[in-house]
Amino acid sequence: MGHPYRMGSEDRRRRTSRDAVVARLREHGALSRAELVQRTQLSRPTVSSIVAELQQAGLIDEIAGSGPVNGSGRAATRIRLNRNAGAALGIDFGKRHLRVALADLGHQVLAERREELRFDHEASAAIERAAQLIDALLDEAGVDRRRIVGTAMGLPGPVTGPHGELGSSTILPGWVGVRAAEAMSERLGLDVVADNDANLGALAEWVHGAGRGCNTVVYVKISNGIGAGLIIDGQPFRGANGTAGELGHTVVDGHGRICRCGNRGCLETVAGAQALLDDLRPSRGELTAEQLLDRAAAGDGACRRVIADAGSAVGSTLATLCNLIDPQRIVIGGELAAAGELLLEPARAALARGAIPSAADATLVLGVLGDHAEVLGAVTLALRRSGVDLAAPSFAA
């Protein structure tokens, strides 16, 4: 399943200029061409050319001028984004949650819903509930279904083939072997593309968040499962079969617990949220991940210890990844990212110990999009696949 991301240097410059124009229109609403020149620092011919291109595509409106007059003695006409040009849908499935978002062509979220799911939910039930929430979003935002230009969904596991089929290493047993994109497409009556949730988190943090402006970024989602999304040389990287970034199935303890993938001692069995809760059960009883984080923040020594140990294990694994791909930035997201420096400090120390000096220069930071990262990444993928994305990132050269 290819992604239309590749572009030459001239295309990048053009996209960067268009980004600047769109960003100012999103920020300030209607602006005249002269105001766009002033606010973007682009040349007048460049602004005029980009405005003409966006008008021809039906993505912006020109409205009658008001206020200060231009050199001809008339009020300058003003430009604004056309909110009726289209919208995109993003869907994020987790082990226990479902989140859907509706956004305009500039990635502005118009409506969003989140619901808890049964941990053992079946794909058919989750797909049906997602469709119901999407209907509610469209009604809430007043968006006609015919205006949807793209839909994408994220799932916690390797997603392979054009039909978006989930492999056996997903944390969703009820989805194994399901052609997720095809099933969702049939239910919605819309074209749907599916991808791994960490890949979508990487895309969102790269476009909008902590990875913006970097050419090579790793996004690590640490929840019940652990996965990584990779941006390499300015391009999202999925691998030959969609399984690139399965960081959680890196073996870190050859004598450790059996992992759901069938191997022994995978990182997920040491540093995943469920593994930490299992370790705490003898001394702290049954806890949720949220309770674990709350107790750690309040100073509970056992809870702080398991989070710090998880950080060390993740950092050691990331050291090997840094030696292989030499990223500029590593962004930590997912449920356990809420532990903050309690997780990051030991991860940084382990990374520094395990990576060669030049690769250890990668900065390790928290994501800024929180639990919205994956659904925003789904919106971004939907818009990119549609070809009418109004807020693509300024690609690094």
N, C-alpha and C positions, 0 to 999 in steps of 0.2 A: 504494500500500500504506500505509494510514493507521496511526497509532500512538495507542493510547488513553492519552495523557499529560495531556491538558488537564483542569484542575480549577479550581474556584472557591476563594476565600479560605477559606470555611468548611471545604471539603474538605481544603485544605492544612493547616489547623490540626488537623483530625482526624487526618490522615495523620501529621503531625509528632508528635502525642501517641502514636499507635500505634507509630511508629518507636521512640520512647523506651522504651515497654514491651517491645517485641520485643528491642531492643538490650540491655536489662538482663537479659532471660531468656537471651539468647545468651551474655552475659558471665558470668553467675553461676549458670546452671542453674535449679533450682527455687527460687522465691521465694514468700513469702506476699503477699497483697494489701497488707498494711501495709508490708512491705519494698519492694514496688513503688512505693507512694506516697512512701516515704522516698527511694528511689534515683532516681526520675524527677522529683520535685518537682511532680508533678501532684496535682490534688485527688482525694480518695477517690472521689467519684461518677464522675469521669472514668476513673479506673483500673478501677472496677467495671464501667462501661459497656463499655470496651474489652475487658476480660477476657471479658465475656459475649458480645460480638461474635465474638471469636476462638474461643471455645468452640463457639458455634453453627455456625461454619464448619468445625469439626473440626481446627483448627490448633494447639490447645493441649490439654494434659491437666491434670486436677486430681487431685492425689495426697494420700493421707492425711497429716495433719500429724504432726510430731515436733518435739521441742525445746520452747521456751518456750510457755506457754499464753496464750490470748487472754483477753479480758474475761469470757467465759462459763466459763472454767475448763478449756476444751479446747484442745489443741494446734491451732494455725492450719493450715488446709489450704494446700497449696503449688501453684503453677502452674509448668508447664514446657512448652516447645515440643514438639509431637508430631512426632517424627522420621519417623513412618510416614504423615504426611499427604500426602506427595508429594515429587517431586524434579524437577530440570530438567537438560537437557543443553545444553552449549555446544560448538561446533565452530569452530575457526579454521584456515582454509587459507591458506598463504602460497606463495610461489614455490617454496620448498624445504622447507617444513615443514608438519606437521599436528599440531594440539594439540586434545585433547578433554578436557572436564571434566564431572563429575557433581556437582551441588550440591543441598542441601536447600532448603526454601522460604525459609530465612533467608539464602541465598547462601553458606552454609558449604560449602566444597568437600569432598566425600566421597572422591573419587578423581580422578586426572588422569593423562594419558599424552601424551607428545610423541614424534614420529618425524620423521626426515628423509624428504623426497620427492625424486625425480628432478626436476631443474629443468625438464624438458620433459614432465612427467607429464600423462597424459590424465585428464579429469574422471572417467570411469567407474572407473579404477583407484583414484583417490584416494577416491572415494565408497565403494568396496568396502572399502578399508583403514579408513576412518573407522568404518564399520559394525562391522568386526571389533574395533576398539579399544573401541567403545561396549559391545559384548557383554562384553569383558574387564572394563570398569569396573563394569558392573552386577553381574557375578559377584563382583568384588573387594569391592564395598560391600554386597553382599547385598540389592540393590534389585530388586524385581520390575518388569519393563518396564511393567506396567499402572499403576504408580505415577507414571510420567513425565507431568507436567502440561504440559510445553512443551519444545520444542527449537528452537534458533536456530543459524545458521551465519554466519561472516564470510568475505568474499572480497575480494581486493585489486583492486577495480574498481567501476564503477557497477553497481548491481543494480536492475533495473527490473521493474515489473509484479508481479502477485500470485504468479507462478511463480518469481520470483527469477532472472530471466535476466541473464546477464552481457553487457555491451557490448564493443565492439572495443577499448576503451582499457585493458582489464584487462592485467596483466602475466602472466596465465596463458593462453597461446595455446590450450592444450588445453581451455579452458572457454568460449571465445567462442561465444555463441549458445546455450549450454546452459541449460536451465531448472533451475537448481541446486537450488532449494528443492523443486521437484516431484520431481526425480530422487532426492534424499536422502530425501524423504518416502516414496516408493515402496519404497526399499530398507529403510528402518527400520520401516515400518508405523506411523509416527508423523507428526503434523502438524509441519511444519518451516517456519520463516520465515528468510529470508536478508537480509543487509544488507552494505553496504560495511564493510570492517574498520576504517577510521578512524572511521566513525560509531559502531561498537561500542566502540572505544578511548575515544572521547569520553564515551560513556554510562558506562563503567566508572570513568574518572577523575573524572567528575562525581558519581557516586553514592558511590564508595568512596575516591577518591584525591585528587589535587592540585587538582581543580576543585570539591571539595565545598564547599557553602555559597555558591557564586557563581551569579549569575543568567544571565550570558552568558559562555560559555567556548568557546575554540577548542582542539581537540586536533590536533596535527600529527604524523603518523607519517612519519618519515624513514628509509626503507630503500632497496631498489632503486627502488621508486616513492615518490612523496610525495603524501600525501592529507591532508585535514583533515576532522575531524568537528566539527559546529557545534551548540552549545546556545544558543539565542537566546530571551531573556525566559523562561527556565525551561522551554523546550520543545526537544527534539531537532529539528533542521531538516534535511530531506533534499532540498528543492526539488521542483519539479513532476514531474520524471522520475527522481529518485534520484541526480542527478549533482552536487548542491551539494557544495562542498568539494574539487573536483578541483584543488587548489592546484598540484600538480605539472605541470599543463598550462597554467599561466600563462606567457606568452611573456616571457622576460627578455633574450633576445639574438636580434634579428631575423636575424642572420647566423650563428647557431650551428648545432649539430648537428641533423639530422633526428630528431625524436622518434618513438617507436613509434605515437603518435596520428596521425602524418602531418604535424604542424606542425613548425616549425623554432625551435630555441632555447628550448624549454620549460624551466621550472625543474628538472624531473627530469633533463634532459640536462646540467645544470650542477652540481646538488647531490645527486642521487641516489647511492646507494652505488656502483652500477656505473659511473657517470660518474667518480667519484673514482678508482676502481681503474683505469679506462681511462687517466686522466691520469697515473697513477703508473707504468704499465707500461714506458714507455721507460727510466725511471731505476731502478725497483725490481723489475721483472719481474712475474710473476704473483703476486698477493696475494689473500687472502680479506678480507672486511670485518673479520673478527675480527683478522687479522694487521695490517691497517691501523690499527685502534684500539690494539692492543698496541704497535706501533712508535711511534705518536703519543705514547702515554703514556710511552714510554721516551725520548722526546726527538728522534725522527727529524724533521728539519726539513721535508722534503718532505711527509711524512704530516701533520704539523701544519698545514702551509700549505694543503693541499687541504681539510682540515676547516674551517679558519678561513674560507677563501673560500666554502665551502658555507654556513657560518653567515651570512655577509654577504648572500649571495643570498637565503637564506630570510628573513632579517630585512627586506630591502627589499620582498619580496613580501608579507610580513605587514603592513608599514606600510600598503599599499594596502587590505588586508583590514580593518585597524583603522579606517581612515578610513571604511569602508563600514558596519561593524557595531558598532564601539566595544565590544569585549569587555572584561570585567574581568580575565580571566586567559587566558594562552596556555600550554598544556601541551605539552611536547615529548616524544614517545615514538618508538618504532621503534628499529631497529638502531643508528643513528648517535647516538641519545641517550646512549649509553654514553660518548661523547666528553666529556660534561659541559660545564664552563665553556669549554673550548676551542672548542666549537660555539656555546654560548649567549652568550658575551661579545661576539663580533662581530655576532651576530644582534640583540642588544639595541641595540648602537650603530647598526646600519643601520635598525632600526625607529624609533629616536629621531630619526634624520636625516630619514626619509621620511614619518613620520606627523605630522599636525597635533598641536599640543601636548596638547589634551584627549584625543585618541585614543591618544597615546603613553603614557598613564598605565597601560595594560594591563601587568600583571606577566607576565614570561616565565620559566617555571619548568620543571624536569624532571618528568616523570611519576613516580609512586611505585610503579606496578604493574608496571613493566618489561615483559618479553615475555609476561606473563600478562594484560595489559590487554584484548586483543581477545577472548580466550576468556571472561574474566569479563564483558565486555560482552555476549557472546552469551548467557551464563547470565541476565544481568539482563534482556535483551530477551525471552528465553523466559518468564521469570517474569512480566514485565509483561503480555505478551500473554495469559498464562494467567488473569490476574485473581486469582491467589493468592500474590502477591509479599509476603513478610513483612519485607522490608528495603528498601523504597523510600526515596529520599532525602527529607530535609526540604526541600521546595520553597521557593525564595525567593519572598517575597511580591511 
